[in-house]
């Protein structure tokens, strides 16, 4: 495993192009495009203001930079650096901007969710879609890029509109059986649309492409409900995380629950491996405490950590949420399937320092990773069953069926990893700090052996 030097970035705006060749980073109002292999700067673009959001087109030829405060979007071309495009939403404002799957249209959502504006880069044509709903996930494109589902709110009722992305004509428009629709997501095969209600009511609805209601699932009533929803890459399973600290798995044939995964404070399961992060501080000699060593911020005071396997039963640290505050820190907020749909990683918010790994094939708990501090982010390798996570310190943590490892990020000044993203090849990881980033290169040939 090797690490690159550290580069500047702002607002965690750093993305690898879909083809995996380029790395785009934002540094305040500048957009820097590097070659992923050499990290040499290929292009440098200057925007009109500090960049709030940045995204690649699907063909990796264009980059969108949104400046929400000024209601502006600028688009840059990688092939023709002199070409550029500016979209000004004016006084109506801008809260969200994204590419369509074809990489030639931009969808802007205006302030107060008054409308979605579809801008064409090819013809300069403009289309408007009214009544978009302000919710957790109100727009989703099918994986093949053919259809867009949009959540709408009109006359105090929820609706879903399905548009064909080729010419933006309306394919289907139907009312949903929700009190307050919170989100929607296409299955990876594009056959089913999952729609879920707000946390005040546990309800998940499954619709076909033509708007037929295939199934409704509700686990309980009169208590805080759904907190997170995700499809398995195979489209066979829908995982639903809720405020009762459980994950329920629905199957794609009958849409009934096939199992549920509970997150108890005490683990008695003898088949699950519990990895506990153990920290030890290096002994410091008085010679090392010179002013020079302290001021250069080297790794003198960095803690070293490793994982120890704990015999069951194991008591996990639990934080009791404040019942008087909104959005209590309890329940399953994060769910992620591995690329082969074999494993599911989950995080229960009142056990913020713990990540749970489940074997979906065996319907059982495989591993529990107990960290010393709260887990900020975790993500599966896109090519193999390997999970990377970070906790806001100077370390990177990796889990695979073979075991667990803690790796010190060897950079000057104590680079603290706030979030991470895998390269699409699974050969490297982008580690993001508050104002810096570095790349971690994996030795996959060694690992595969």
N, C-alpha and C positions, 0 to 999 in steps of 0.2 A: 504494500500500500504506500503510495507517494502523495505528497501535497504540493500544490503550486504556491507561488508567492501570493500575497494579499493584494486585492484591487479594491478601489472605492466603489460604493454604490449608495443610492438613496432610496428610502421607503421600501426596501426589500424588492425593488424592481429589477429583476434579473431573470431572463428566460432563454433557454436553448431553442433554436429554430426547430420546427417539426421534422426537417430532414437530418437534424443532428449535427450540422456542419458549423453553425455559427452560435455565438453567445452574445446576446444583447443586454447591456446594463444601462441604467439611468443614473446619472450623477447630477442631481438638481435639474437644470434645464438642458443638460446635454445627454445625447443618446450615443453610446459607444458600442460598435459592433466588432467583435473579435472572432478570429478563427479558433474553433474549439481545440484543435490539435496543438497549435503553436502559441495560442493566446496573443498573437500579434494583432494590433488594431488595424482593421480593414476600412472602416468608415467612421466618421465622426459627424454627427448632425447636431445643430443648435436649434432648440425650440423657443417659442416666444415667452414661455413662463416655466415655472417648476412643474415637472411631469407628475401627474397623479396616478396614471395607469398606462401600461405598455403591453402590447400583444403582437404576436407574429400572425401573418396570414397563413393559411393552410399549406400554400406552396412555397413558403419561406422566401418570397420575393419582396414582400412589403412589410413594414412595421408601422403600427398605429401608436401614436402618443396622445393621450387625452389630458387636458388641463381643465379639470372640473370647475375650479373657481372662476375661470374666464369663459367657460362654455365653449371651449375650443378643442378641436381634434386636428392634429397634423399627421400626415401619412408620408412615409419616406420609402423610396425604392432602392433596393440593394444593387440592381443591375444598372440603373440610371441615377447616379447620385444627384444630378442636377434637377431631376424631376421631383416635384413635391406637390402635395395637395393640402389645402386648409379648409376645414369645415367649421363654420361659426354658427352656433345655435342661437346666438343673440340673447335677448332679455329673457327668453323662456328657460334658459339655463340647461345644465347637463349634470346628470348623476351617474350615468353608466354608458360605456361605449364598448362595442365588441364587433368582431368580424363575423360575417356569415360564412358557412362552410366553403363556399366557392372562392373566398379570398378576394372578391371583387365588389362586395357590398359591405357597408358599415351600418350597424344598428345603434342609434343613439337614443337613450331614454332621457326625457326631459325632467326638470324639477317637478316635484309633486306627482310624478308619474302621469302627467297629462296625456302623453302620447309617446310612441316609438317612431322615430324617423329612420327610414331606410334610404341610404345614399348609395348611388351607383358610381363607382370609379370609372367605368367604361363609358356610360352614356350621360353621366351627370344628372340622371333622372332622380326624382325624390318621391318617395311614397310615405304615407302616414298610416299608422295603426293606432286606433284610439282605445281608451280604457285599459291600458296595461295595469296589472295589480302590483302594488308595492308589497312584496313578500320575500321570504327567505330565498326561494329559487323560482322566479316567475317565467323564465325563458329557458327552453332546452332544445337542442338540435339532435335529431336522430344520428346515430354513429355514421351512417352512409351519407349524411349531408343532404338528404332529399327533403326532409320535413322539419318544420319548426313548430313546437307547441308553445302557446303563450297563455298565461293565466290572466283572466280579465275580471274586473269587478264593475258591474253596472246594476242600477236599481236595487242595491243592497243584496245582490246575489252573485255567486261565483260562476264563471264560465271558463271553458277552454276553447281556444281557436287553434286549429291545425292548418298551417300554411305550407304550400309547395314552394320550396326555396328557389326553383328555377325562375319563376316569374312573379312570386309572392301572391298568387291567387289563393283565396280561402277554400280549403278542401272540406273541412268540417268545423261546425260551431255547436257546442253543446253545454248545457248547464250541468254542474257537478253537485253531487249530494254532500256538500261541505258547508259548515257554518262560517268558516273563515279559512279558506285555502291557504296553506303555508308554503307549498312547494310541489313541483312536478319533475319527473325524470323518466326519459325513455329507457327501456331495456336495451342492452348493447346490440341485440339483433333487430331492434326497431319495430318489433311486433306489438309491444305492450307499453302503455303509458301509466306509470304509477303516480297517483295524486294523493297528497296527505293533508289532513286538517291541522289547525293550529294546536298548540300544546294543551289547550283547554278541553279538547275532545279527542279521544283516541280513535282515529278513523283513517284507514288506508284504502283507497279505491283503485281498481285496475281497469283500464279502458283499452279497447282495441283501437286500431288505427281509424276505423270508421265511426268511432264515438260510442260503441256499445259498451255498457258496463259489464265486465266479465265477472268481477267479484268484489265484495266489500269485506274488509277484515277489521274487527275491533276486539281488542283483548280484554278491555275492562271499561267501566264508566265511572263518572264522578270523581276523577282524579287527574292530575297532570298526565298527558299522554305521550305522543310521539316526539322524540327529540332529534333523531337522525335516521336517514333511510339510504341504503345503497344496494345496487344490483351486483351480483357476481358477474365476472367477465363472460361466463358461459351463458348468462341469462336464465340459468336453471333455478337460482335462489334469489329471494329478496330478503335482505336483513333489515330489521326494524329495531332501532334502539329507543328505549323509552325512559321516562322519569322514575319508573319503579326498579331501575338498576338491572334490567333484563334485556337480552337481545332475543327476538323471535325470528325464526327462519321460515319463510313461506316457500312452498315448491311451485314450479311453473305449470304443473298439470292440473292440480285441483285448487291451487291457491289457498290451501289449508296450511296450518302450522305443522311443521314436521319435527321441530325441536325448539327448545329455548335454552339459552345460556345465561346462567345466573352469576352474579359477581359478589359472593359473600365476603365478609371481613375475615373469616377464618377459612383457610384452605385445608381440607382433609383428604383431597383426592391424591392417592398415592401414585397414580400414573402420570400426574403433571409434575414437571420440573420447575421448581421455584428458584429463580436466580435473584440473588440480593446483591446490590452494588455495595461494596465495602470500600470506604475511603481511608487512606492513610497519608499523613503529611510527612514529607521527607525531613529527616533530621538536618538541621542547619548548623554548620560550624560558625564560630565567631568570625573567622576570616572571611566568610562569604557575606557578612553583614556590612561590608564597606558601602559608603554612600553611592559609589559608582554602580555597584551591582543592584542596589535598590532602585536607583533612579532610572536605569535603562529598562526596567520592567521585564526582566528576563523571567524564565520559568522557575526561579528560585523558590517562590512560595506556592507554586502550583501543586495541587493535591494529586496524588496518584490513586487510581481506583481499579478495582477488579471485581469480577462476579464470584460469589460463593454460592454453591448449591445448598439450599436449606432443607433439612428433612421435615416432612409434614407431621403434625399440623403446623401451619404458619399463620400468625396473626398479622394482618396488613394494616398500615396506618389509615385511619378514616377521619375525615374532617366533617363535623356535623354542620349542615347548612343553616343559615339564619332564616327562620320561617317568616320573618317580617320583611325581608327584602325580595324584590322582583328577580326573576330568572335565577332561582336557587342553583347552587353548584352541586347538583346531584343528577344522577342518570347518565345514560350512554350518549356522549356528545360526538364521539368519533368512531367510525367503522371503516375498515378497509380490507378488501379481499386481495389475496396474492394473485399474480397474473394467471396462474393455472387454476384458480378458484378452489385450491386445496385448503388454504388457510384463511382464517379471518382474525384480524387484530382489532381489539376494542379498548376503549378507555372510559372508565366510569368517573364522573367529575368529582365525586366526594372521596375518591382515592386517586388524586391527581398525579401521584408519583408512580402509578402502577399501569403497566400495559399487559393485556391478556391476549394470548395466542391460542386459537381454537383450531382443531382439525375438523374440517367440514365433512370429510369422507367418513370419519369415525364418530362424528357428532360428539366430540369430547375435548376437554381442556388439555393442551399440550404443554404450554409453558406460561409462567407468570414472571414478568420482569419488574422487580421492585427497585426503583431508583432512589437516590438520596434527596432529589428535588423534583418539582413538578415537571412532567413531560410536556414540552412545548409542541412537538411535531413528530409524527412518524409516517413513513412511506415505504411501500414495497418496491423492490427492484422490479423493473418492467419485464425482465427476462427469466428470473429464477426466484425460488421461494426464499427471499432474504429481506429482512426488515431492518431499515435504518431509523434511528430515533435520536433526538437531541433534547436537552433539558436546560438550555440557556447557560451552560458552562463551557469549559474549554475542551470538551470531549465529544466524540462521536461514538454511538453504540450500535452494534450490529447483532441481529439474531438470525440464525438459520437452524434447520433441523439438527445440524451437527453440534450446535452450541452457541455460546454468547460471548461477545468480546467488547471491551471498553478501550478506545483508542484516543490518546492525547493528540490534539491538533497542534503540530509543532511550529507555531508562529510567534513572532515577537509581540510583546505587549498584551498577551492573554486574549486571543481571539475567542469571543464567546458565541457559540453557535445558537442562533435564535430559531432558524428554520432550515430546511434542506429540500433539495429536489434531485431526483435521479436523472441522469442523461438517458435518452431513449434506448441506448444500446446496453445499459446496465453496467458499462465499463467505468463510469465515473459518477461522482456526486458533487453537486454544487452546495457548498455550505455558506449560509448567509448570517452575518453578524448584524449589529445595529447599523453600521455605516461601511462595512467591508464585506468582501466575499473571498472565498478561495475554493479551489477544486481539489477533490480527493480522488486519486486514480486507484482503482481496484486491480489487484493481481488475480484476474479471473481464471487464467490458465492453471495457476497453482491451486485455486479453490476447487475448480472442477475435477482436478485429479484426486 
